[in-house]
Amino acid sequence: MLVCDCNDVEFDAIKEAVKKHGDNLEAIMDETEAGTVCECCLEEDCDKVDLPLPLAIKKALEELG
């Protein structure tokens, strides 16, 4: 599931970052580079990705329980 089109970041990478950093957006962006180029994926209505970064973080937190 694509989360960041510009840097080709998949949901699994976000989930791994969430394991380490919780919901710390800056730390997740630093580790994965998601949201660091055009920033479209930082918006929940971004149409370039399968799951925008804020929603990916939320989903990862839910899955990790």
C-alpha positions as CSV (number, residue, x, y, z in Angstrom):
1,M,0.0,0.0,0.0
2,L,1.6,3.2,-1.2
3,V,1.9,6.0,1.4
4,C,4.3,8.4,-0.3
5,D,4.5,8.5,-4.1
6,C,7.6,10.8,-4.4
7,N,9.8,8.6,-2.2
8,D,8.1,5.3,-2.9
9,V,7.3,4.6,0.8
10,E,5.0,1.7,1.5
11,F,2.7,1.2,4.5
12,D,5.1,-1.5,6.0
13,A,7.9,1.1,6.3
14,I,5.5,3.4,8.1
15,K,4.4,0.7,10.4
16,E,8.0,-0.1,11.3
17,A,8.6,3.6,12.0
18,V,5.5,3.8,14.2
19,K,6.8,0.8,16.3
20,K,9.8,3.0,17.2
21,H,8.4,6.5,17.3
22,G,4.6,6.1,18.0
23,D,2.7,8.9,16.4
24,N,5.7,11.4,16.2
25,L,5.1,12.7,12.7
26,E,8.5,14.4,12.4
27,A,10.5,11.3,13.5
28,I,8.5,9.1,11.1
29,M,9.1,11.5,8.3
30,D,12.8,11.6,9.1
31,E,13.1,7.9,9.2
32,T,11.1,7.1,6.1
33,E,11.4,10.3,4.1
34,A,7.6,10.1,3.5
35,G,6.1,13.6,3.1
36,T,9.4,15.3,2.5
37,V,9.1,16.2,-1.2
38,C,5.7,17.4,-2.6
39,E,4.0,16.9,0.8
40,C,0.7,15.8,-0.9
41,C,0.7,12.6,1.2
42,L,0.5,14.7,4.4
43,E,-3.0,15.7,3.3
44,E,-5.8,13.2,4.0
45,D,-7.4,13.9,0.6
46,C,-4.2,13.2,-1.5
47,D,-5.1,11.3,-4.6
48,K,-1.5,10.2,-5.5
49,V,-1.3,7.5,-2.8
50,D,-3.3,4.5,-1.5
51,L,-3.1,5.7,2.1
52,P,-2.0,9.2,3.1
53,L,0.6,9.5,5.8
54,P,-1.7,10.7,8.7
55,L,-4.1,7.8,8.0
56,A,-1.2,5.3,7.6
57,I,0.1,6.3,11.0
58,K,-3.4,5.9,12.5
59,K,-3.9,2.5,10.9
60,A,-0.4,1.4,12.1
61,L,-1.2,2.4,15.6
62,E,-4.5,0.5,15.5
63,E,-2.8,-2.6,14.1
64,L,0.0,-2.5,16.7
65,G,-2.6,-2.1,19.4
